[in-house]
Amino acid sequence: MTRLPDSGDGALVLVLTGEFDNGTVVPFGRALSEARAAPAVRTIIDVSRVAYADSGLLRLLLEGHRRLPRFTVAGPLPPQLRRLLTFSGAVGTLRIAPDVDAARRA
């Protein structure tokens, strides 16, 4: 996970890369907790580089949606993550943008 530098628009952008399961989501969970302590104008999670995700990542995305202002998942969504979000029903709950630039404009 990488935090992008502030571009001056008040957005916190986290880029997720690799595999995310219950055993590997801890750093992302910490980053979301830190974001709650000092909320940004908007929070954008770039998932375009996620190779694998399970319920651990899904849980944190839904938690971020509930607790952080203007929380947006930015794609393009990898096929496996799209299936997870679709089958769980989260695709209808989360704000999803085609990419980070679109999320910044939303």
C-alpha positions in Angstrom: 0.0 0.0 0.0 1.2 3.5 -0.9 -0.1 6.9 0.1 0.1 9.3 -2.8 1.5 12.8 -2.0 -1.1 15.6 -1.4 -2.0 17.2 -4.7 -3.6 20.2 -3.0 -7.2 19.0 -3.4 -7.7 17.7 0.1 -7.9 14.0 -1.0 -6.2 11.2 0.8 -5.3 8.6 -1.9 -4.2 5.1 -1.0 -3.0 2.8 -3.7 -3.4 -0.9 -2.9 -1.0 -3.3 -4.7 -0.9 -7.1 -4.5 -2.9 -9.6 -2.5 -5.2 -8.7 0.3 -6.7 -11.3 2.7 -7.4 -11.4 6.4 -3.7 -11.9 7.1 -2.4 -9.0 5.0 -4.9 -6.2 5.3 -3.5 -4.9 8.6 -1.5 -2.0 7.1 -4.5 -0.9 5.2 -6.6 -1.1 8.3 -4.1 1.1 10.2 -4.1 3.6 7.3 -7.9 3.8 7.5 -7.8 4.3 11.3 -5.2 7.1 10.8 -7.5 8.7 8.2 -10.4 8.7 10.7 -8.2 10.5 13.2 -7.4 13.3 10.7 -10.1 13.1 8.0 -9.4 14.4 4.5 -12.0 16.1 2.3 -12.3 12.8 0.5 -10.7 9.4 0.7 -9.8 7.5 -2.5 -8.7 3.9 -2.6 -7.1 2.9 -5.8 -7.7 -0.8 -6.3 -6.5 -1.1 -9.9 -3.4 -3.1 -8.8 -5.1 -5.6 -6.5 -4.2 -9.1 -7.6 -6.4 -10.9 -5.0 -8.9 -9.8 -2.4 -11.1 -11.7 0.1 -13.5 -10.7 2.8 -10.8 -9.0 4.8 -10.4 -6.3 2.2 -14.1 -6.2 1.6 -14.8 -5.5 5.3 -12.3 -2.6 5.4 -13.7 -1.1 2.2 -17.2 -1.2 3.7 -15.9 0.2 7.0 -14.2 3.1 5.2 -17.4 3.8 3.3 -19.3 4.1 6.6 -16.7 6.1 8.5 -14.8 8.4 6.1 -16.1 11.4 4.1 -16.6 11.0 0.4 -15.0 7.5 0.4 -14.5 6.3 -3.1 -13.0 3.1 -4.6 -11.1 3.9 -7.8 -10.6 1.4 -10.5 -10.5 0.0 -13.0 -11.7 -2.9 -10.9 -9.6 -6.0 -11.4 -11.9 -9.0 -12.4 -11.5 -10.9 -9.2 -12.3 -7.9 -7.0 -15.2 -7.0 -9.3 -16.7 -10.5 -8.7 -16.2 -10.2 -4.9 -17.9 -6.8 -4.8 -20.7 -8.0 -7.1 -21.4 -11.3 -5.3 -21.3 -9.6 -1.9 -23.7 -6.8 -3.0 -21.0 -4.2 -2.1 -20.9 -2.9 -5.6 -24.3 -1.3 -5.0 -23.1 0.2 -1.7 -19.6 1.6 -2.4 -19.0 4.7 -4.4 -16.9 3.4 -7.3 -15.1 5.6 -9.9 -13.4 4.4 -13.1 -10.1 5.8 -12.0 -8.4 8.1 -9.5 -8.8 11.2 -11.7 -12.6 10.6 -11.9 -12.7 10.0 -8.2 -11.0 13.3 -7.6 -13.6 15.1 -9.8 -16.6 13.4 -8.2 
